[in-house]
Amino acid sequence: MLCDNDCMAKNSKTELKCKMTTEELQIRLETVIANLKKKVQKKTEMENGYSFQFPGDNATITELEDFIKTEKECCDFLKIDYAVRGDQSMSMLYIEGPDGVKEFISAELGM
């Protein structure tokens, strides 16, 4: 399922709505998100979202930072954190949010 111009997941308190247009999201899915998906080493379900383990090299960290910068603009209901190891062995991305966010992450981000 791709996000269209009226994309949202509903929970009991609010609507989780992507602010990107269909075209913007499609481009993002084919570029930034597709590249990150290839680098996921481990996905772990958390109570209110997921954590993703990635390589810790500088190029991956830059991609994660670019991903975070855009996601905070288009999906302001997400709580995104990341951590890196100084020895570059791995980096972690944590995406959490309100009820319904797991379905949103899986359906709209394909992650």
Summary of the structure (lengths in Angstrom):
residues: 111
radius of gyration: 13.7
end to end distance: 12.3
largest distance: 42.8
contacts: 314
relative contact order: 0.23
helix: 40%
strand: 26%
